[in-house]
Amino acid sequence: MHHLSVNQFLRDHIRTVPDWPAPGVQFRDITPLLQDAKVFRILIDAFVHRYMDPAMRPDVVAGLDARGFILGAVVAYELNVGFVPIRKKGKLPFTTVEETYELEYGSATVELHTDAVQPGQRVLLLDDLIATGGTMMAGRRLLEKLGARVMEGAAIVDLPELGGSNKLRESGLPLFTLVDFSGH
């Protein structure tokens, strides 16, 4: 399958659930991508083929809680590099650094173990979806606090209208996404 048909193929397997979790929201559900073995493999390969390239190869993959764990762990395994979870506050047992970011209502905090990455390491930061970009921005700041360099942020889905991907790119973070859902 060439590039365009891979993107379309994946798009066709993302389920849109209207009015969830709130009225007017079109929820992009990626679980159908994971439950079919062939689709899951095509999804993971789309990332692996990009990051196998020596120029693009990370030293470590970081995944954002929680769906970024599913993707990130498998991509890291295929690339033969380590995997690091960036978790919601209060889940990690060892010494952590934390970063708080604003949500539509209130705020959220993510944490990373202080020994998760080494200064100078090239990190690929993965999540399932980019909406407002808040979580990915916070994850990037955590990794940079420990001296790592986030070479790229990657996700399956971009919701460009929510402005996150724009904001992340303007901050200097290259982004790689497979499917854009503009409008409805």
C-alpha positions as CSV (number, residue, x, y, z in Angstrom):
1,M,0.0,0.0,0.0
2,H,1.4,3.3,-0.9
3,H,1.4,6.3,1.4
4,L,-1.9,7.8,0.5
5,S,-3.8,4.6,0.7
6,V,-2.3,3.8,4.1
7,N,-3.6,7.1,5.4
8,Q,-7.1,6.5,3.9
9,F,-7.1,2.9,5.0
10,L,-6.4,4.0,8.6
11,R,-8.9,6.8,8.4
12,D,-11.6,4.3,7.3
13,H,-11.0,2.3,10.5
14,I,-11.4,5.2,12.9
15,R,-14.9,5.3,14.4
16,T,-16.6,8.6,15.0
17,V,-18.9,8.7,18.0
18,P,-21.2,11.7,18.0
19,D,-22.0,13.6,21.1
20,W,-19.4,11.9,23.3
21,P,-18.2,12.8,26.0
22,A,-20.5,15.8,25.6
23,P,-23.1,17.1,23.1
24,G,-21.7,18.5,19.9
25,V,-18.4,16.6,20.3
26,Q,-17.4,14.2,17.5
27,F,-15.2,11.7,19.3
28,R,-12.5,10.0,17.2
29,D,-12.3,6.5,18.5
30,I,-9.0,4.7,17.5
31,T,-9.8,1.3,19.2
32,P,-11.0,-0.2,15.9
33,L,-7.4,0.3,14.6
34,L,-6.1,-1.8,17.4
35,Q,-8.5,-4.8,17.5
36,D,-7.9,-5.9,13.9
37,A,-4.5,-7.6,13.6
38,K,-3.9,-6.4,10.0
39,V,-5.0,-2.8,10.7
40,F,-2.9,-2.6,13.9
41,R,0.1,-3.8,12.0
42,I,-0.3,-1.3,9.2
43,L,-0.7,1.5,11.8
44,I,2.4,0.5,13.7
45,D,4.4,0.1,10.5
46,A,3.5,3.6,9.4
47,F,5.4,4.9,12.4
48,V,8.2,2.3,12.3
49,H,9.1,2.8,8.7
50,R,9.5,6.5,9.3
51,Y,11.7,6.2,12.4
52,M,13.8,3.3,11.2
53,D,15.5,5.7,8.9
54,P,18.9,6.4,10.6
55,A,18.4,10.2,10.4
56,M,15.0,9.9,12.1
57,R,15.9,7.2,14.6
58,P,15.2,8.1,18.3
59,D,17.2,6.9,21.2
60,V,14.0,6.3,23.2
61,V,10.3,6.5,22.7
62,A,8.1,8.4,25.2
63,G,4.3,7.7,25.3
64,L,1.6,9.9,26.8
65,D,-0.9,8.4,29.2
66,A,-2.8,6.3,28.2
67,R,-3.3,5.5,24.5
68,G,0.3,6.8,23.8
69,F,1.4,3.8,25.9
70,I,-0.2,1.3,23.5
71,L,1.4,2.8,20.4
72,G,4.7,3.9,22.0
73,A,5.5,0.6,23.6
74,V,5.0,-1.3,20.3
75,V,6.9,1.2,18.2
76,A,9.8,1.2,20.6
77,Y,9.9,-2.6,20.6
78,E,10.0,-2.6,16.8
79,L,12.7,0.1,16.7
80,N,14.7,-1.8,19.3
81,V,14.9,1.2,21.6
82,G,13.5,1.8,25.2
83,F,10.1,3.0,26.1
84,V,9.3,5.7,28.7
85,P,5.7,6.4,30.1
86,I,4.7,10.0,30.8
87,R,1.9,9.4,33.4
88,K,-0.9,11.3,35.0
89,K,0.1,12.5,38.4
90,G,0.3,10.0,41.3
91,K,1.0,6.9,39.3
92,L,4.8,6.7,39.2
93,P,6.6,5.2,42.3
94,F,10.1,6.7,42.0
95,T,11.4,10.3,42.0
96,T,9.5,12.4,39.4
97,V,9.5,15.7,37.7
98,E,6.0,17.2,37.0
99,E,4.4,19.6,34.6
100,T,1.0,21.1,35.0
101,Y,-1.0,22.4,32.0
102,E,-4.4,24.0,31.5
103,L,-7.5,22.2,30.3
104,E,-10.7,23.6,29.1
105,Y,-12.0,23.4,32.6
106,G,-9.2,23.3,35.3
107,S,-5.8,21.8,34.9
108,A,-3.9,18.5,34.7
109,T,-0.5,17.3,35.8
110,V,1.8,14.8,34.1
111,E,4.9,13.2,35.6
112,L,8.1,11.5,34.4
113,H,10.7,9.5,36.4
114,T,13.9,11.5,36.8
115,D,16.0,8.6,35.4
116,A,13.7,8.0,32.4
117,V,15.9,9.8,29.9
118,Q,19.5,11.0,29.8
119,P,20.7,14.4,28.8
120,G,21.2,14.7,25.0
121,Q,19.0,11.7,24.2
122,R,16.8,12.0,21.1
123,V,13.2,11.3,22.0
124,L,10.2,10.5,19.9
125,L,7.0,11.6,21.8
126,L,3.9,9.7,20.9
127,D,0.2,10.0,21.5
128,D,-3.0,8.8,19.8
129,L,-4.4,12.3,19.0
130,I,-3.5,16.0,19.0
131,A,-6.3,18.3,20.0
132,T,-5.4,21.4,21.9
133,G,-1.8,20.2,22.2
134,G,-1.6,20.7,25.9
135,T,-0.6,17.2,26.9
136,M,2.1,16.9,24.2
137,M,3.5,20.3,25.1
138,A,3.7,19.3,28.8
139,G,5.3,16.0,27.9
140,R,7.9,17.8,25.8
141,R,8.7,20.2,28.7
142,L,9.2,17.3,31.1
143,L,11.6,15.5,28.7
144,E,13.5,18.8,28.2
145,K,13.7,19.4,32.0
146,L,15.8,16.2,32.1
147,G,18.0,17.4,29.2
148,A,16.6,15.2,26.5
149,R,15.8,16.5,23.0
150,V,12.3,15.8,21.6
151,M,13.1,15.3,17.9
152,E,9.4,14.9,16.9
153,G,5.9,14.6,18.2
154,A,3.8,11.9,16.5
155,A,0.1,10.9,16.7
156,I,-2.4,9.0,14.7
157,V,-5.0,11.8,14.5
158,D,-4.7,15.5,14.2
159,L,-7.7,17.7,14.9
160,P,-6.3,20.9,13.3
161,E,-9.3,23.1,14.2
162,L,-8.5,22.9,17.9
163,G,-5.2,24.6,17.2
164,G,-2.9,22.2,19.0
165,S,-0.8,21.0,16.0
166,N,-0.3,24.6,14.9
167,K,0.8,25.7,18.4
168,L,3.2,22.8,18.7
169,R,4.8,23.5,15.4
170,E,5.1,27.2,16.2
171,S,6.9,26.2,19.4
172,G,9.5,24.4,17.2
173,L,8.3,20.9,17.5
174,P,8.1,18.9,14.2
175,L,5.0,16.8,14.0
176,F,4.0,13.7,12.2
177,T,0.4,12.6,12.0
178,L,-1.3,10.0,9.8
179,V,-5.0,11.2,9.7
180,D,-6.4,14.7,9.8
181,F,-10.0,15.3,10.7
182,S,-10.9,18.8,9.7
183,G,-14.4,20.0,10.5
184,H,-17.0,17.2,10.8
